[in-house]
Amino acid sequence: MSMKLLDPTLQGLTTGEEAHAVNALKAELIGSLGHDAVYIGREMAEGRRTIHFQEAGPGPGELRARQWSSRHPERAIKISFES
């Protein structure tokens, strides 16, 4: 999952204030996914934060992630799944 930063630094990273907002969104997504996925890590580049999860297997994780992202259109969230 990748989301747009609304106020990135000149280096494309989060400011302290936005980091709190982005971390809250990540926590919300983790709650939405429940036990169907595990948080692996994150990376930031070019004004976007990418968050990696491992899904337990075929299940409701993708639908839940897409429902979550639809509640945050201002972040231009991109969701992709790899098998």
Order of alpha helices (4+ residues) and beta strands (2+ residues): beta-alpha-beta-beta-alpha
